[in-house]
Amino acid sequence: MNQRLYLDLKQRLDLTTFIHRTFKTVAPAQTYHSNWHIKAMAHYLGLCASGKIKRLLITLPPRHLKSILPLSPILPGYSAMIRQSV
């Protein structure tokens, strides 16, 4: 399997990878730093996108990406990609 195909498949299966690859488009002036809170948000947002969780409230201090992730094109784009894969 070539590297491009592997990254595309991983991006479809893992919201954290999708966030990392689309962050430059959504917030080009900021630097992406992966951390546990992004992985935790990605896990629960992925459950929301798949329909396993109907309601989700995320509370974090400022500058922790909570406003960029769910309200930007990242989550709707990931949700559409999941629906196409099924």
N, C-alpha and C positions, 0 to 999 in steps of 0.2 A: 504494500500500500504506500503510495507516495505521500510526502509530508503535507501537501496542500489538501488532499482528500482526507487525511487524518485530522487536520485542524478543522475542516468544515464539519466533519462528523462530530468531533468533540464539542464544537460550538453549538451544534444542534442538541446535544445531550446535556450540556453543562452551562447553566446561566452565568456562572462566574467567568468562564472563558468568553462567553458572548459579551459580557459587560467589558471585560478587558479589551477585546478587539474592537468594540464600538465606542469606547470612551473618547478617543481622539476626535471622533466626528461630533459627539455631543458637547464636549467641553475642550476645545482645542487649546485654550490658554492654560489649562491646568495640567498637572502631572498626576498620573495614575499610580497609586501606591496600594497594592493588595494588602488586605488585613483581615483578621478574623470577622470583624463586623460586616464587611462586604460579603464574605462567604455565608454568614448567617442570614443576611438580608436576601441574598441570591437564593438560598435554600427555600425560605418561606415565600418569596415572590414566585419561585418556580412552582411551588405547591398551589399558589393562587392562580397562576397561568394555566395549570393543568386542571383546575376546578376542584381540587381536593380540599382547599380552604376557600370559603365564601367571603369572609371578612378578615381584614388584617390591619392592624394599627402599628406603625413603626415610630418609636420615639427614641431620638438620639440627640446629642448636643449638636450645635451648628458645625458645619464644615466636615460632616461625616458621610456625604453623598446621598443622604436620604431624600433630598428633593430632586436630585438629578436622576436617580435610578427609576422609581416607579412612574414619574410624571413625564419623562422624556420619551423619545421614540424607542428607547431600549426595551422596556417591558412590552409595549404593544407589538414591536417588531419580533421579539422572541415568542410571544403568544401566537402570532400569525405563523411563524416558522414551525411551532409545535403542531398547530392544526394541519399544516400542509404535510407534515411527516406522518400523520396518523392515517 
